[in-house]
């Protein structure tokens, strides 16, 4: 769906102050990277409490609107393949481990569902408001 997006829609926002399509894609990438790191730490039994991340700070400090749209999509696809391999490497015991991120307890398994659902959420927003 995203690969068929017309070029004029790549920098489109559906309302003032909303992210462009490129910013939204970068947000999905950033979120999956951060949540994957959290999952890796917790799976390896690291008890360090991990901080929150400010999604707007991340979007405001990237250069995604200057990046090639296809490169962003390739990065998102490569990241998802890497994340799948990471999760395949976790034992059942590791998937059940719990850590603290953003001052909330969460399991490795729940993180996987969370960022997968996050991507689906944004794809639905794209269908409703960007296309």
C-alpha contacts under 8 A as a table, 3 or more apart, distances in Angstrom:
res1	aa1	res2	aa2	distance
1	X	4	X	5.53
1	X	5	X	6.94
2	X	5	X	5.35
2	X	73	X	7.70
3	X	70	X	7.37
3	X	73	X	7.50
5	X	9	X	6.53
5	X	10	X	7.16
6	X	9	X	5.53
6	X	10	X	7.06
7	X	10	X	5.43
8	X	11	X	6.57
8	X	12	X	6.91
9	X	12	X	4.74
9	X	21	X	7.15
9	X	130	X	7.40
9	X	131	X	7.84
10	X	20	X	6.86
10	X	21	X	5.19
10	X	22	X	6.04
10	X	69	X	7.06
11	X	20	X	4.98
11	X	21	X	5.80
11	X	22	X	6.48
11	X	65	X	6.97
12	X	20	X	5.21
12	X	21	X	6.24
12	X	130	X	7.32
13	X	16	X	7.05
13	X	17	X	7.98
13	X	18	X	5.79
13	X	19	X	5.89
13	X	20	X	4.84
13	X	21	X	7.02
13	X	130	X	7.15
14	X	18	X	6.79
14	X	129	X	6.08
14	X	130	X	6.17
15	X	18	X	5.59
19	X	22	X	7.81
19	X	23	X	5.51
19	X	24	X	5.89
20	X	23	X	5.05
20	X	24	X	6.14
20	X	65	X	7.75
21	X	24	X	5.05
21	X	25	X	6.22
21	X	130	X	7.66
22	X	25	X	5.16
22	X	26	X	6.20
22	X	64	X	5.88
22	X	65	X	5.85
22	X	69	X	6.72
22	X	72	X	7.45
23	X	26	X	5.05
23	X	27	X	6.07
23	X	59	X	6.38
23	X	64	X	5.97
23	X	65	X	6.71
24	X	27	X	4.97
24	X	28	X	6.36
24	X	122	X	7.81
25	X	28	X	5.15
25	X	29	X	6.33
25	X	72	X	7.04
25	X	73	X	7.59
25	X	76	X	7.63
26	X	29	X	4.96
26	X	30	X	6.03
26	X	59	X	7.57
26	X	64	X	6.65
26	X	72	X	7.07
27	X	30	X	5.09
27	X	31	X	6.03
27	X	55	X	7.07
27	X	58	X	7.72
27	X	59	X	6.70
28	X	31	X	5.22
28	X	32	X	6.20
28	X	76	X	7.87
28	X	118	X	7.55
28	X	119	X	6.27
28	X	122	X	7.81
29	X	32	X	5.30
29	X	33	X	6.22
29	X	75	X	7.74
29	X	76	X	5.74
29	X	79	X	7.41
30	X	33	X	5.15
30	X	34	X	6.20
30	X	58	X	8.00
31	X	34	X	5.18
31	X	35	X	6.06
31	X	115	X	7.16
32	X	35	X	5.14
32	X	36	X	5.86
32	X	79	X	7.95
32	X	115	X	5.82
33	X	36	X	5.11
33	X	37	X	6.21
33	X	79	X	7.69
34	X	37	X	5.16
34	X	38	X	6.31
35	X	38	X	4.94
35	X	39	X	6.13
35	X	111	X	6.40
35	X	112	X	7.87
35	X	115	X	6.87
36	X	39	X	4.94
36	X	40	X	6.10
36	X	83	X	6.73
36	X	111	X	7.69
36	X	112	X	7.77
37	X	40	X	5.04
37	X	41	X	6.19
38	X	41	X	5.18
38	X	42	X	6.19
38	X	50	X	7.35
38	X	101	X	7.40
38	X	108	X	7.85
38	X	111	X	7.98
39	X	42	X	5.20
39	X	43	X	5.87
39	X	107	X	7.73
39	X	108	X	4.86
39	X	109	X	7.94
39	X	111	X	6.45
39	X	112	X	7.74
40	X	43	X	5.11
40	X	44	X	6.15
40	X	86	X	7.94
40	X	108	X	7.78
41	X	44	X	5.28
41	X	45	X	6.43
41	X	46	X	5.19
41	X	47	X	7.91
42	X	45	X	4.91
42	X	46	X	5.35
42	X	47	X	6.96
42	X	94	X	7.72
42	X	97	X	6.20
42	X	98	X	6.19
42	X	99	X	5.31
42	X	107	X	7.55
42	X	108	X	6.33
43	X	46	X	7.47
43	X	90	X	7.02
43	X	94	X	4.63
43	X	95	X	6.43
43	X	97	X	6.00
43	X	98	X	7.99
43	X	108	X	6.24
44	X	94	X	7.15
45	X	94	X	7.88
45	X	97	X	7.10
45	X	99	X	8.00
46	X	99	X	7.68
47	X	99	X	6.26
47	X	100	X	7.62
48	X	99	X	7.70
48	X	100	X	7.41
49	X	99	X	7.02
49	X	100	X	4.91
49	X	101	X	5.74
49	X	102	X	7.91
49	X	103	X	7.38
50	X	100	X	6.18
50	X	101	X	4.47
50	X	102	X	6.39
50	X	103	X	7.78
51	X	101	X	5.71
51	X	102	X	5.08
51	X	103	X	7.43
52	X	101	X	6.49
52	X	102	X	4.27
52	X	103	X	7.77
53	X	102	X	7.88
54	X	57	X	5.27
54	X	58	X	6.43
55	X	58	X	5.12
55	X	59	X	6.26
56	X	59	X	5.05
56	X	60	X	5.95
57	X	60	X	5.13
57	X	61	X	6.20
58	X	61	X	5.27
58	X	62	X	6.45
59	X	62	X	5.64
63	X	66	X	5.56
63	X	67	X	6.60
64	X	67	X	4.92
64	X	68	X	7.98
64	X	72	X	7.90
67	X	71	X	7.24
67	X	72	X	7.27
68	X	71	X	5.25
68	X	72	X	6.59
69	X	72	X	5.21
69	X	73	X	6.51
70	X	73	X	5.05
70	X	74	X	6.10
71	X	74	X	4.99
71	X	75	X	6.07
72	X	75	X	5.06
72	X	76	X	6.21
73	X	76	X	5.06
73	X	77	X	6.18
74	X	77	X	5.11
74	X	78	X	6.05
75	X	78	X	5.12
75	X	79	X	5.97
76	X	79	X	5.15
76	X	80	X	6.23
77	X	80	X	5.21
77	X	81	X	6.38
78	X	81	X	5.17
78	X	82	X	6.23
79	X	82	X	5.00
79	X	83	X	6.07
80	X	83	X	4.97
80	X	84	X	6.14
81	X	84	X	5.16
81	X	85	X	6.36
82	X	85	X	5.12
82	X	86	X	6.19
83	X	86	X	4.92
83	X	87	X	6.24
84	X	87	X	5.17
84	X	88	X	6.16
85	X	88	X	4.99
85	X	89	X	6.36
86	X	89	X	5.24
86	X	90	X	6.91
87	X	90	X	5.34
87	X	112	X	7.90
88	X	91	X	7.97
90	X	93	X	7.87
90	X	94	X	5.64
90	X	95	X	6.22
91	X	94	X	5.04
91	X	95	X	6.30
92	X	95	X	5.17
92	X	96	X	6.61
93	X	96	X	5.38
93	X	97	X	6.66
94	X	97	X	5.23
94	X	108	X	7.09
95	X	107	X	6.83
95	X	108	X	4.88
95	X	109	X	4.87
96	X	107	X	5.72
96	X	108	X	6.12
96	X	109	X	6.26
97	X	107	X	5.41
97	X	108	X	5.98
98	X	105	X	6.36
98	X	106	X	5.29
98	X	107	X	4.11
98	X	108	X	6.39
99	X	105	X	5.51
99	X	106	X	5.65
99	X	107	X	6.31
99	X	108	X	7.83
100	X	103	X	5.88
100	X	104	X	5.25
100	X	105	X	4.44
100	X	106	X	6.24
101	X	104	X	5.40
101	X	105	X	6.52
101	X	106	X	7.30
106	X	110	X	6.40
106	X	111	X	6.93
107	X	110	X	5.09
107	X	111	X	6.33
108	X	111	X	5.23
108	X	112	X	6.65
109	X	112	X	5.27
109	X	113	X	6.66
110	X	113	X	5.13
110	X	114	X	6.00
111	X	114	X	4.85
111	X	115	X	6.27
112	X	115	X	5.68
112	X	116	X	6.17
113	X	116	X	5.17
113	X	117	X	5.92
114	X	117	X	5.18
114	X	118	X	6.02
115	X	118	X	4.68
115	X	119	X	6.27
116	X	119	X	5.31
116	X	120	X	6.50
117	X	120	X	5.00
117	X	121	X	6.02
118	X	121	X	5.01
118	X	122	X	6.39
119	X	122	X	5.25
119	X	123	X	6.20
120	X	123	X	5.02
120	X	124	X	6.23
121	X	124	X	5.25
121	X	125	X	6.44
122	X	125	X	4.88
122	X	126	X	6.13
123	X	126	X	4.98
123	X	127	X	6.29
124	X	127	X	5.10
124	X	128	X	6.18
125	X	128	X	5.07
125	X	129	X	5.78
125	X	130	X	7.33
126	X	129	X	5.44
126	X	130	X	4.80
126	X	131	X	6.35
127	X	130	X	6.08
127	X	131	X	5.44
128	X	131	X	6.68
